[in-house]
Amino acid sequence: MRVNALGGKVSLLVPENFSPMSEDIIKVKYPSSRRPSEVLSDKTGSVTLAFNHTNNAMSVSDIKSAHSYISKMFRNTYPSAIWFRDEIIEQNGHVYMVMELITPVQDTNIHNIIYGTSVDNRYLLTSFNTTVEQSEEWLPLGKKMMASLTVVNK
């Protein structure tokens, strides 16, 4: 089903069993002050689609330089990450930086698909995350969700 996020600024396809994560669970799952603006998840909360519309200024013309900076930051933060994609693409009429990688966390590894772009001249980070153990089931769906991501209000 197609859903809107961020007050209708973006839309994408999500599975029927995805729903908004409660504020209480978001605070536990994302303890930092840079927690996402909105999170959709499966019923277990272990497979997530997160939107973080930051206050950081970014125009479409800044995406290439922002991508270079953010990619280096991820590579420094997660030196043991396994990378699949690290590129700039045009999708559904909008430009995105895309990073796909597996990162270690406390007790497992997380497969991340991260899209970054400009919405309302602010940086929007959209990420799909699943554990590696669940990736056989969820990764194809995550790729479809991210491929359907559309900026409605440019």
C-alpha positions as CSV (number, residue, x, y, z in Angstrom):
1,M,0.0,0.0,0.0
2,R,1.2,3.5,-0.7
3,V,1.6,5.7,2.4
4,N,2.5,9.4,2.9
5,A,5.1,10.5,5.5
6,L,6.2,13.8,6.9
7,G,2.9,15.4,6.4
8,G,2.6,14.3,2.8
9,K,6.1,15.5,1.7
10,V,7.1,12.0,0.6
11,S,5.3,8.8,-0.3
12,L,6.3,5.2,-0.8
13,L,5.0,1.6,-0.9
14,V,5.0,-0.3,2.3
15,P,3.7,-3.8,3.3
16,E,0.2,-3.9,4.8
17,N,1.6,-5.0,8.2
18,F,3.8,-1.9,8.6
19,S,2.5,0.7,10.9
20,P,3.8,3.8,12.8
21,M,6.1,3.0,15.7
22,S,4.9,4.6,19.0
23,E,6.9,7.5,20.4
24,D,7.8,5.5,23.5
25,I,9.4,2.7,21.4
26,I,11.1,5.2,19.1
27,K,12.7,6.8,22.2
28,V,14.0,3.4,23.3
29,K,15.1,2.2,19.9
30,Y,16.7,5.6,18.9
31,P,18.1,7.0,22.2
32,S,20.1,9.8,20.6
33,S,18.8,13.4,20.2
34,R,19.0,12.8,16.4
35,R,16.1,10.3,16.4
36,P,13.9,10.0,13.3
37,S,10.9,12.2,12.8
38,E,8.8,9.2,11.9
39,V,9.3,5.4,12.0
40,L,7.2,2.7,10.4
41,S,7.9,-0.9,11.3
42,D,6.7,-4.5,11.2
43,K,4.8,-5.8,14.3
44,T,8.0,-6.8,16.0
45,G,9.7,-3.4,15.6
46,S,12.9,-5.1,14.3
47,V,12.4,-4.2,10.7
48,T,12.1,-0.4,10.3
49,L,11.6,2.4,7.8
50,A,12.7,5.6,9.4
51,F,12.4,9.2,8.2
52,N,14.6,12.0,9.7
53,H,13.8,15.4,8.2
54,T,16.7,17.2,9.9
55,N,17.1,20.9,10.5
56,N,20.3,20.8,8.4
57,A,20.1,23.1,5.4
58,M,20.6,21.3,2.1
59,S,19.5,22.1,-1.4
60,V,19.4,19.7,-4.3
61,S,22.7,21.2,-5.6
62,D,24.3,20.2,-2.3
63,I,23.5,16.5,-2.6
64,K,26.8,15.6,-4.3
65,S,29.0,17.3,-1.7
66,A,26.9,16.1,1.2
67,H,27.1,12.5,-0.2
68,S,30.9,12.7,-0.2
69,Y,31.0,13.9,3.4
70,I,28.3,11.5,4.7
71,S,29.9,8.5,2.9
72,K,33.3,9.3,4.5
73,M,31.7,9.7,7.9
74,F,30.0,6.3,7.6
75,R,33.2,4.6,6.4
76,N,35.1,6.1,9.4
77,T,32.3,5.2,11.9
78,Y,31.9,1.6,10.6
79,P,35.3,0.6,9.2
80,S,34.2,-3.1,9.2
81,A,31.0,-2.4,7.3
82,I,30.3,-4.4,4.1
83,W,29.3,-2.0,1.4
84,F,26.9,-2.7,-1.5
85,R,26.0,0.7,-2.9
86,D,27.4,4.2,-2.4
87,E,26.2,6.4,-5.2
88,I,24.0,9.3,-6.4
89,I,20.9,8.3,-8.4
90,E,17.8,9.9,-9.9
91,Q,14.6,8.2,-9.0
92,N,11.0,9.2,-9.5
93,G,12.1,12.6,-10.7
94,H,14.3,13.4,-7.7
95,V,18.0,13.1,-6.8
96,Y,19.1,10.9,-3.9
97,M,22.4,9.8,-2.4
98,V,22.2,6.1,-1.7
99,M,24.2,4.0,0.7
100,E,23.6,0.3,1.3
101,L,25.7,-1.5,3.8
102,I,25.8,-4.0,6.7
103,T,26.9,-2.5,10.0
104,P,27.7,-4.2,13.3
105,V,25.6,-3.5,16.4
106,Q,25.8,-5.0,19.9
107,D,24.5,-8.5,19.2
108,T,23.9,-8.7,15.4
109,N,24.5,-7.1,12.0
110,I,22.1,-4.7,10.4
111,H,21.5,-4.4,6.7
112,N,20.8,-0.7,6.0
113,I,19.5,1.0,2.8
114,I,19.9,4.8,3.3
115,Y,18.6,7.5,1.0
116,G,19.4,11.1,1.5
117,T,17.9,14.1,-0.4
118,S,16.7,17.6,0.0
119,V,13.1,18.3,1.0
120,D,12.1,21.9,1.7
121,N,15.8,22.8,1.5
122,R,16.5,20.6,4.5
123,Y,18.3,17.2,4.6
124,L,15.9,14.2,4.6
125,L,17.4,10.9,5.6
126,T,15.2,7.8,4.9
127,S,16.5,4.4,6.0
128,F,15.3,0.8,5.8
129,N,16.9,-1.5,8.3
130,T,16.7,-5.2,8.9
131,T,18.8,-7.7,10.8
132,V,21.0,-9.8,8.6
133,E,19.1,-12.8,10.0
134,Q,15.9,-11.5,8.7
135,S,17.3,-10.1,5.4
136,E,16.3,-13.1,3.3
137,E,12.7,-12.3,4.0
138,W,12.8,-8.5,4.3
139,L,15.6,-7.2,2.0
140,P,13.7,-7.7,-1.3
141,L,10.7,-5.8,0.3
142,G,13.0,-3.1,1.6
143,K,14.5,-2.5,-1.8
144,K,11.0,-2.2,-3.3
145,M,10.0,0.3,-0.6
146,M,13.1,2.4,-1.2
147,A,12.7,2.3,-5.0
148,S,9.2,3.6,-4.6
149,L,10.3,6.6,-2.4
150,T,8.9,9.8,-4.1
151,V,9.3,13.4,-3.0
152,V,5.8,14.9,-3.3
153,N,6.6,18.5,-2.3
154,K,9.9,19.6,-3.9
